[in-house]
Amino acid sequence: MGFIAAQFLLYMTEEDVFYVLIRILADYEMSGLFEPGFPNLLRCFYVHDHLLQSCLPKLHSHFQKQIIGGNMYALPWYTTGHSIHLAFPFVIRVWDLFLAEGLRILFRVSIAILKLMQKELLKSDMENILKILDKANIEKWLSANSTPDELMNTAMEFSTITKKQITKLTKDYQTHTFSI
């Protein structure tokens, strides 16, 4: 939560940040990302992997061959709301939309990042994919090859990532988890 709090501290008092964080945890399903057992984080990985499969099937297939799941690279994406690996102009755009649309935007931005980097990722093996998706490398790559507008436009292309679809995948995850 430190990275999230830090960006809000640029714009408001500590007390206001405290109350904003409470609302984010309660209203945007973020609390489960930090609870023991990380229930919402595991759900995010499940949803992320299924969205990758439906939105970028070629990349998903390549990741499967390389034995790479979202849990191997996307942990900081969801726990910091993309605050840790994007340059500040990108982060501000993500959080503007996050506050308007909720968790769905984090999924859209995650898939958009992968789409923008897809060409390079498809040429890489497991070790290099994980290096490319390291937080410092994503920031450098996006800053050199993209703009905040391009990232957000790419994220908005994934109009199929809806609250309804995320809710369905969440139910599938819960059914799968509780049936094991």
C-alpha positions as CSV (number, residue, x, y, z in Angstrom):
1,M,0.0,0.0,0.0
2,G,3.0,2.3,0.4
3,F,3.3,3.0,-3.3
4,I,-0.4,3.8,-3.5
5,A,-0.3,6.0,-0.5
6,A,2.8,7.8,-1.8
7,Q,1.1,8.9,-5.0
8,F,-1.9,10.3,-3.1
9,L,0.4,12.1,-0.7
10,L,1.5,14.3,-3.6
11,Y,-2.0,15.7,-3.8
12,M,-3.5,15.6,-0.3
13,T,-2.9,15.6,3.4
14,E,-1.9,12.5,5.4
15,E,-5.3,12.3,7.0
16,D,-7.1,12.5,3.7
17,V,-4.8,9.8,2.3
18,F,-5.7,7.6,5.2
19,Y,-9.4,7.9,4.5
20,V,-8.9,7.5,0.7
21,L,-7.0,4.2,1.4
22,I,-9.8,3.0,3.6
23,R,-12.3,3.7,0.9
24,I,-10.1,2.0,-1.8
25,L,-9.7,-1.1,0.4
26,A,-13.5,-1.3,1.1
27,D,-15.0,-0.1,-2.2
28,Y,-12.6,-1.4,-4.8
29,E,-12.0,-5.0,-3.6
30,M,-8.4,-4.2,-2.7
31,S,-8.4,-5.4,0.9
32,G,-8.1,-9.1,-0.1
33,L,-4.8,-8.3,-1.9
34,F,-3.2,-7.7,1.5
35,E,-5.1,-10.1,3.9
36,P,-3.4,-13.3,5.1
37,G,-3.5,-15.9,2.3
38,F,-4.0,-13.1,-0.3
39,P,-7.4,-14.3,-1.4
40,N,-8.0,-11.5,-3.9
41,L,-4.5,-11.6,-5.2
42,L,-4.9,-15.3,-6.2
43,R,-8.2,-14.4,-7.8
44,C,-6.5,-11.6,-9.7
45,F,-3.9,-14.1,-11.1
46,Y,-6.7,-16.5,-12.2
47,V,-8.6,-13.7,-13.9
48,H,-5.5,-12.2,-15.4
49,D,-4.4,-15.6,-16.9
50,H,-7.9,-16.1,-18.4
51,L,-8.1,-12.6,-19.8
52,L,-4.7,-13.1,-21.4
53,Q,-5.9,-16.3,-23.0
54,S,-9.0,-14.6,-24.4
55,C,-7.4,-11.3,-25.4
56,L,-3.9,-12.3,-26.5
57,P,-4.2,-16.1,-27.3
58,K,-0.8,-16.2,-29.1
59,L,1.0,-14.7,-26.2
60,H,-0.9,-16.9,-23.7
61,S,0.1,-20.0,-25.7
62,H,3.8,-18.8,-25.7
63,F,3.7,-18.2,-22.0
64,Q,2.2,-21.7,-21.5
65,K,5.0,-23.3,-23.5
66,Q,7.5,-21.3,-21.3
67,I,5.6,-22.4,-18.1
68,I,4.9,-18.8,-17.2
69,G,1.8,-17.7,-15.3
70,G,0.6,-14.3,-14.2
71,N,1.7,-15.1,-10.6
72,M,5.4,-15.0,-11.8
73,Y,5.3,-11.4,-13.0
74,A,2.1,-9.6,-12.1
75,L,2.2,-9.6,-8.3
76,P,3.4,-5.9,-8.1
77,W,1.0,-5.0,-10.9
78,Y,-2.1,-5.7,-8.7
79,T,-0.7,-5.1,-5.2
80,T,0.4,-1.6,-6.2
81,G,-2.1,-0.7,-8.9
82,H,0.7,-0.5,-11.4
83,S,2.4,2.2,-9.3
84,I,5.7,0.5,-8.9
85,H,6.7,-0.3,-12.5
86,L,5.2,2.6,-14.5
87,A,6.6,6.1,-14.9
88,F,4.6,8.8,-13.0
89,P,2.7,10.1,-16.1
90,F,1.5,6.6,-16.8
91,V,0.5,5.9,-13.1
92,I,-1.6,9.1,-12.9
93,R,-3.6,8.0,-15.9
94,V,-4.1,4.5,-14.6
95,W,-5.3,5.8,-11.2
96,D,-7.6,8.3,-12.7
97,L,-9.4,5.5,-14.5
98,F,-9.1,3.1,-11.5
99,L,-11.0,5.6,-9.3
100,A,-13.7,5.9,-12.0
101,E,-13.9,2.2,-13.1
102,G,-12.4,0.1,-10.3
103,L,-10.4,-3.0,-10.5
104,R,-11.3,-3.7,-14.1
105,I,-8.9,-1.0,-15.3
106,L,-6.0,-2.8,-13.6
107,F,-6.8,-5.9,-15.7
108,R,-7.1,-3.8,-18.9
109,V,-3.8,-2.1,-18.3
110,S,-2.1,-5.4,-17.5
111,I,-3.3,-6.9,-20.8
112,A,-2.4,-3.6,-22.6
113,I,1.1,-3.7,-21.3
114,L,1.5,-7.2,-22.5
115,K,0.0,-6.3,-25.9
116,L,2.4,-3.4,-26.4
117,M,5.4,-5.6,-25.5
118,Q,4.0,-8.7,-27.2
119,K,6.4,-8.7,-30.2
120,E,9.4,-8.8,-27.9
121,L,7.9,-11.3,-25.5
122,L,7.0,-13.7,-28.3
123,K,10.7,-13.9,-29.3
124,S,11.9,-14.6,-25.7
125,D,12.4,-17.7,-23.6
126,M,11.2,-18.0,-20.0
127,E,14.3,-16.3,-18.4
128,N,14.2,-13.3,-20.8
129,I,10.4,-12.9,-20.5
130,L,10.7,-12.6,-16.8
131,K,13.6,-10.1,-17.2
132,I,11.5,-8.1,-19.7
133,L,8.6,-8.0,-17.3
134,D,10.7,-6.9,-14.4
135,K,9.5,-3.6,-13.0
136,A,12.5,-1.6,-14.0
137,N,12.5,-2.9,-17.6
138,I,8.7,-2.3,-18.1
139,E,9.2,1.3,-17.0
140,K,12.1,1.8,-19.4
141,W,10.4,0.0,-22.3
142,L,7.1,1.9,-22.0
143,S,8.8,5.2,-21.5
144,A,10.9,4.7,-24.6
145,N,8.3,3.0,-26.8
146,S,4.9,4.3,-25.7
147,T,3.0,7.3,-24.2
148,P,0.4,7.4,-21.4
149,D,-2.2,8.0,-24.1
150,E,-1.1,5.0,-26.1
151,L,-1.2,2.7,-23.1
152,M,-4.6,3.9,-22.1
153,N,-6.0,3.7,-25.6
154,T,-4.7,0.2,-25.8
155,A,-6.3,-0.7,-22.5
156,M,-9.6,0.7,-23.7
157,E,-9.4,-1.5,-26.8
158,F,-10.2,-4.4,-24.5
159,S,-13.8,-3.5,-24.1
160,T,-14.5,-7.2,-23.7
161,I,-13.0,-6.9,-20.2
162,T,-16.2,-6.0,-18.4
163,K,-17.4,-6.2,-14.8
164,K,-19.7,-9.0,-15.9
165,Q,-16.8,-11.0,-17.4
166,I,-14.6,-10.4,-14.3
167,T,-17.5,-11.4,-12.0
168,K,-18.0,-14.6,-14.1
169,L,-14.3,-15.4,-13.9
170,T,-14.3,-14.7,-10.1
171,K,-17.2,-17.2,-9.7
172,D,-15.3,-19.8,-11.8
173,Y,-12.3,-19.2,-9.6
174,Q,-14.3,-19.6,-6.4
175,T,-16.0,-22.8,-7.7
176,H,-12.6,-24.2,-8.8
177,T,-10.9,-23.2,-5.5
178,F,-13.6,-24.6,-3.3
179,S,-14.0,-27.8,-5.2
180,I,-10.4,-28.8,-4.7
